[in-house]
């Protein structure tokens, strides 16, 4: 599979009345999954994903672009997976073991969308040309104790059927949050090990100073 280039753009704005953050990722054109069985239509090939969170409005804005105009006459729809803290990883069999989610929004090419069988309000979805955007109220995503700024997001176009009908992922094998990239499990272990090493070094230095 063609390697995907991750371009993270993180902007944080802290105000008395509002707090916002945004993260973006780009994805190569034409990188359909090797496990995908279906037509290589341009509107099933993700080229970008961005997630922003407005704390004062308590809403997420998810935006994505495809390699071609979104065509409602062609088969397929889009799934936005969201990990609010207890996400599962059902796609290990197709090489995407770090796509974690416990909530999923289905976005149809006609502009309708549902989460858990509940329709999003009219106007929540905007589709134009190769781009789609979805406004998601925080209230539709039951909390598990995670900071909403750390909720993980991913998107994948899909035909009907199982995992082999998924054409592409953005990000490739991970998720992004409004506050930045969400580390993969192996990265978390490395980070924790680094923190432990730093902590041990600092304790040793303090003990040396006291002895002196």
N, C-alpha and C positions, 0 to 999 in steps of 0.2 A: 504494500500500500504506500502511496506517495506520502512522505513525511509532511505533517501539517505544521505550519508556522504560527506560533502563538504570539500575538501582539497584544500585550496587556496595556490598557490605558486606564489608569485609576485616578479619579478626581474626587476629592472630598471637600465639602463646603460646610463649615460649622457656623450657624447663626443662632441667635436667641430663639427665633421662631421656627427654624427649619434646619434639617440636616439631610444632606443628599450625598450620594456616592454613585459612581458608575464604573463599570469594567467592561472592556470590549475584547473580543477575540476574533481573529480572521482565520479562514479555512481555505485550503487549496481548491481550485476548480477542477472538476473531473475525477475527484478521489472517491468514487463509489466504493462501498465496502466489498471486499472479496466474497463475503457470504451472501451478498444481495442477489436476489433472483427477481428481476423485473426490468422494465424499460428504463433506459438512462436518460430520462427527460431532464432538461435543464432546471426545472422548478423542483426537482427532488435532490438537488445538489446544493448544500448549504455553503455559503461563502463568508458569512459573518454572524456573530451573535453579540449582543450587548445587554447588560442588565443594570438598571439603576433603581435606587430606592429613595423615596421621599418620606422621611420620618414624620413630617408634620401632616402630610396627607395620608400616611400609612398605606401607600400603594407602591407596587413594583411596575416598572415599564420594561418589557422585554421586546427587543427589536432584533430582526434577523433579515438577511438578504439571501437570495438564491442566485444561481448562475444564469437564470433567465426569468422572464416574466411568469408570474404565478397564473396558471391557466386552469380555470375551474372546469373546463371541458375535458381535462385529462385526469386520470385516476390519481389518488393519493391525498394525504392530509398531513398535518404536522403535530407532533407531540412535544410539549414542553414538560420535561421532567424536573421536579423540584424536591430537593432534600431539605426538610425542616429539622433534621437531626436524627431520624431513625430510618434513613433510607436503606433499601435493599439493593443488591447488585445482580439483576437477572440476566445480564448479557455476557457473562464470562465465556459462554460457548462460541461467541463470535468475536472474541478478543477485546471486549469492552467491560472488563471487570470493575473498573472504577467509575462507571456511570451509575451513581447512586440516586435513588429517588423514592419518596413515599407518597408523593402527590403527582398527578399527571393531568395536564390540560390538553384536550384535543381541539385543534384549530382546523376547521374546514376551509377549503378554498373559497367558499361563498361568504366567508366572514363570520360565521357562527362559531361558538366555542363552548365547551362544557368542561367542568371539573367535578369528578365524582358523580356524574349524572345530572349536575345542576348547571343550567345555562348561565354564562356570564351576561351581564347587563348589555343591552343594546349600546353600540358605540364603543365597546371595550376593545374590539378588534378593528384594525385598519389595514387594508391590503391595497397596494398600488404598485403596478409594475412588478419589479422583482423583490419588493420589500413587504414585510408584514410587521405589525407592532401590536402588542397586547398589554392592556392595563389590567393588573391583577390586584385586587384589594387584599391587604394582609389578613382581613377577617375570614377569607376563604381558605386560609392555610393554618389549620389548628397548630398552636405552638407545642413544641416538645422541650422548651427551655432554651433553645438556641436564640441568639441575637438575630433578628431578621436580616441584618446586614451580612450575616454569614450563611444565609440559606444558599444552597448550591443549585445551580440551574444548568440545564443542557437542552438541546433541541435535536430532534431527528425527524426527517420526512419518512413516511411509511405508506405502504399499500395495505390492503387487508391481509390478515394472516399473522404468522408468528415472526420470530426474530429475523428470518431470511428476507422478510419484506421491508426491512429497514435499510434505506439506501445510504445514509450518511449520518455522522454525528458531529456536532459542534458543542463543546470542544471534542477532540478525538476520543480520548479515554479518560476524561476527568469532568469536573464541573467548575463553574465560576460563580462567585458571589458578587454582590454589589460592591463589597469592600476589597475585592481582589480575587486572585486565583485560589481555589481550595486545594491544599496540598493532598497528594495521593497518600495512601496509608504508609507506603515505604518512606515517603518524605517526612511524614509526621514522626516516625521512629528516629530518623536521622536528626531532625530538629530537636527532639527530646533528649537524644544522646548528647548533642552539642550543648544544650542548656545545662545538663548535668555536669559536663566537663568544665564549663565556664564557672558554674557555682562552686565546684570543688577547688578550682584555681583561686577564686576569690577568697574562699575560706582559708586556704593555705597561706595566702598573702597576709590576711588579717592575723593569723596565728604567728607568723614570722615577725610582724610589726610589734605585737604584744610581747614576744620573747625578747626582742631587742630593747 
